[in-house]
Amino acid sequence: MNSEIKICGLRDAPALDAALDAGTDMVGFVQFPKSPRHIALDMAGPLSRRAAGKALRVALAVDPDDATLEAILAAIDPEFLQLHGRETPQRVAAIRHRFGVKVMKAIGIADATDLAQIGAYRACCDRILVDAKPPATPEALPGGNGLTFDWRLIAGLDDRAGLMLSGGLNPANVGNAIALTGVDAVDVSSGVERAPGEKDPQRITQFIEAARAAFRQRAAPSANEKAKSA
């Protein structure tokens, strides 16, 4: 998989345009009313059309029923559905089959025991988003809490294909996260905001530039490799 950068929780044209102009690969629209990043479908539709052909569009939902998914797909027409709730592998597979859309499943990671979920979902989805497990508090959101987890857990996996790293990323730490984990894809939401739900176009640009630089650096042959091939 080629490197991918996703800017999630977009709610207005300036932020979307900043992401597109900086060359993001994916843009995300949140469909979860409890989140400060939630966007009404009648507003998400025009933004999604604005991004069509420029980036892959992702609609995020939390434990949606089929009627909700039908409405989301009709309004946003996404290339990916991001499922960020407690959807089982069976439910994910059923959604993917019924609606014929690519699916990304978010998995909360707190310690090594949570890694087993990755294998359970690999066969039923197209991407797996590894995020920090939300705290066990009533006000915690399923994602977008600005929390990181121990990235060494991902670095230790034998197979990181199809994984997208999320959780507490920002322009200052994304380069280190990419270098440490070896992932090919990163996702950010709160890390490019000036306030909850309010994206900062400058931080979006900085994040994308930092991630691209880290991906390029990792792909470039080392000085020793260059010397051997000379």
N, C-alpha and C positions, 0 to 999 in steps of 0.2 A: 504494500500500500504506500502511495506517495504521502508526503507530509500534509497534514490538514490542520487548519486553524478555524475554530468556531467561536463566533461572538454571539452570545445568547442573551435573551431578555431584552431585545430591541423593541422600542415603543414609539420612536419618532424618526422622521426623515433625516435630520442632520446626523444622528448617530448611525443610522443605516448607511447613509452615503459615505460617512467616514470609514466604516468597515469595508464597504465595497471599493472605495478609492484606494485603500491601503492593501487590497488584494486578499481579503478573507476568503476562505473556501466555503464556509457555511455560515448562515445566519439563522438565529433561533427566535421563535415567537412563543411566549409562555401562555398556556391556557390553564391557569390555576388561580381562581379568584382570591385566594388567601395570600398570594404573592404580590409584592409591590411591583413586580415586573409583568403582571398579567396585562394583557391587551385584549380589548373587545374584538370580536371577529370582524365587525364592520370597519375597524381601523387596521386590523392585521391584514385583511385581504389586499387593500391598496399597497401597503408596504411590501407584501410578498410579491405582488406583481411588479413592483419597482425593482426587486432583486432578481426577478426571473431571467435566466440566461447569464447572470453575472456571478451567482453563488448558489450553492445548494441550499434549499430552504427546509428548515426543521421546525415542526410543530411539537411543542412539549405539552404533555398531558399527564395527569396523575390518576391512576386507577379509573380510566374513562370507560363508560359503557359504550355500546355500539352506536347509539343515537348521537352521543356526544362526538364520537369519532367521525361519523358521517357529516356532521355540521362543520367540524374542523377541516376535514378534507375538502369539502365543497368551497369553503371560504378562503383557505390558505393555499390549497393545492401543493402541499409540500412534497419534496423528494424523500424526506425521512419523517417518521414519527419517533419522537423520543418519549419513552415510557419511564416515568420517574416515581412510580409508586411501588406497590407490593405485588405487581403483576407476576404470576407464576410463569415458568417456561411454557406451560400448556396454553395459558392465556396469550402470551406473546406470539406463539406459533399460530394460534387461531386468528389473531388480529392480522398478522402478516399474510396469512392465506386468504382471509375473507376480503381484505381491502387492497391487496396487491401492491403494497407500499413497503419500502425498506424500513426496517425498525432498528432503533438504537435503544438499548436497555441500560438504565442507570443502576449501578450497584454501589451501595454504601460500604466503605472500607474503614474499619477501625483497628483490626489486628489480623494476624495471619489466618485465623479461622474463617474470616470473611472471603478469602480468596477462592474457596471451594465453589462459590456461586458463579465464578467466571466460567468454569467448565460446564456448569449446569445450563447456562444460557447460550453458549457458543453455537449450538446447532440450530437455534431458533431465531437468531437475530443477525443483523449485518454489521453492527458495531456494538461494542460494550463500553459504556462510559463509567470509569472508576472514579468515584467521588468520595469525599469524606462523609462518613456516616453521621447523620444529624444527631445532635444531643437529644436525650430523652426528656425533653421539656415541652409543655403544651404549645409554646409559641414558636418552636423550631419548625422550619420549612423542610420539605423533603430534599431540597438542594438550594444553592444560592445563599448559604449561610456564611460564606467567606472563611471557611475552616479548611485547613490542610490535614493530611494524614501522613504517616511515615512512608515516604516515597520509596524507601529501600525495599518495602514489601513488593512493589511492582518490579523494581530492578532485579529482584531475585527470581522472577518467573522465567521459565525456559521458553515460553511462547507468549510474546507480547503483541502478536499480530491482531489487528482489529481493535486494539484498545485505544480509547481516548481518555486522557488524563484531565481531571477537573478537581475543583475544590481548593479555594484560597489562592489561585494563581493570580498574578498581577504583572505589570511590566518589569518589575524589579527581580522577580524570582522565576519567571517562566524559563529563562535560559538555563538556569541551574536545574530546574525540574526536568527539562528535556535531556540534558547531559547525564543526569543521574539515573533516570528511569529507562532511557532508550526507547520511549514511546514515539510513534510517528504522528500523533494527533493530540491537540490540546484544546480545551474549552474554557472560556471565561465568561463571567457575568458580573458579579459584584466587584471584582477586581478592576473593572474599568468604569466605575461609577463615581460621581461626586456626592451622591446621596442615594439611598435605597431606591432603585427603579429609575434613577436619572443617570443615563450614560454620559460620559465625558468623551467627546470626539477625539480630543488630544490623547487621552489615555488609551483609547482604542487603537489609534495609529501607533503609539509607542509599544503596545503589547504585540501587535502584529509584526512590527519591525524587529522586536527582540526575539520573538519566536522564530521568524524566518532566519535571522542571523544564527541562532542556535542550531537550527536544522542544517544550514549550510556548513557550519563549522564541523558538525558531526559527520557530514557526508564527505568533507574534503579529506584527501589522503594526508596522513601525518608526514612530518619531515623525514622520518626514517623510511617510510614506505616510498617516498619520492626518491630518496637516495638510492634505495635498492633497485628501483626501476630505471634509474638513469644509466 
